[in-house]
Amino acid sequence: MTGDKIDFLHQELQALREAGTYIDIRTIESAQGPTLRVNGRGVLNFCSNNYLGLANHPRINQAAIAAIRDYGIAPAGVRTISGTLDLHVALEEKLTRFKGSEAVLVLQSGFLANQAVILALVGKGDLVISDALNNASIIDGVRLSHAEFALYDHCNMASLSARLEEAGAKGYRRVLVITDGVFGMDGDIAPLPEIVELCERHGAMIMVDDAHGVGVLGRGGRGIADQFRLHGRVDVEVGTLSKAFGVVGGMVAGKAQLIDYLRQRARPFLFSSAMTVPDTAACIAAVELLETSEHLVDDLWTNSGYFKGSINRLGFDTGKSETPITPVMLGGEQLAQEFSRRLFDAGVFAMAITFPTVPKGSARIRVMISATHEHTHLEKGIAAFAQVGKSLGVI
């Protein structure tokens, strides 16, 4: 390919820089924790999904190392041929008990878990009704499925009801309603009881992506279905093992028949190698930790509540967050990028979130406090936000 054929890339990248949406990717040089070494300097970690501090937990590290000694690194195959280890079966059994479901299937990531479910359940002649702020893996899964696609206004039950009425009049073969459990950019919680009731009334399937709810909501982090006592009424629960569990992987929980069907038809399960040995063993250890104690989940909520309350009192806008996800709303992309740079100079690692991750004009710093942050960490971070906020005229 000659240079002139890709000149458009230079123009596109320049446009991103001018709009303030170009992402400068920083390099982490230490293990995950409440503090990090980033680009050669020690900083507070305020933007990791490591909710419970498990990404470098000694028990989880030891489980991964022990498993490598026994099994090596990788299964070296897809699950249906030579890739299913007893470790995978053990993880699925533990997650089944933890989630209170009939069965669980584990996959390589939460992103792939969403695609696995959507592509297996719907196709041409079907309709997916999606919350307007659902995450990218849901949107991509729907596009690949070739099902028709309708949006309902974010968490608006009148809008969802109208979409379901329209679907009933058109006579689709199947209707699947999908929502995030916790919306990852805003931190608000889906009104799941009302969504379930509407779906039951209209005969639609309901799927919840609980990526930010597992390990955070419900008893000991069992998720949004547990939070609202909806066991058995949510057709599909998708989750990730790369956030609160501190590892990497995805899971689907539901009826045994659903999981059996996915083993036969889910393309990421059928055509991509299984979860690696250390990841699987580490996930088993993470589930065991959450089964035996709720203190990490409690500490997460205590720490994030203190930070959010302090930030609000300073005059920052944290939107409609109901969870440890704390968006500090700034609006302009350039302002958010500059705010992030000045925070880093002050010793706080908190990245700007801009378009296309969030709508234009709603750029923010999304703060992710963990269970392992100490009070001194929180106070230092709050002071940095106050300093930068005043210097930029935000507060």
Buried (B, 14 or more C-beta within 10 A) or exposed (E): EEEEEEEEEEEEEEEBEEEBBBEEEBEBEEEBBBBBBBEEEEBBBBBBBBBBBBBBBEEBBEBBEEBBEEBEEBBEEBBEEEBBBEBBEBBBBBBBEBBBBBBBBBBBBBBBBBBBBBBBBBBEEBBBBBBEBBBEBBBBBBEEBEBBBBBBBBBEBEBBBBBBEEBBEEEBEBBBBBBBBBBBBBBBBBBBEBBBBBBEEBEBBBBBBBBBBBBBBBEBBBBBBBBBEBBEBBBBBBBBBBBBBBBBBBBBBBBEEBBEBBBEBBBBBBEBBBBBBBBBBBBBBBBBBBBEEEEBBEBBBBBBEBBBEBBEEBEBBBBEBEBBBBBBBBBBBBBBBBBBEBBBEBBBBBBBBBBEBBEEEBBBBBBBBBBBBEEEBBEBBBBBBBBBBEEEEBB
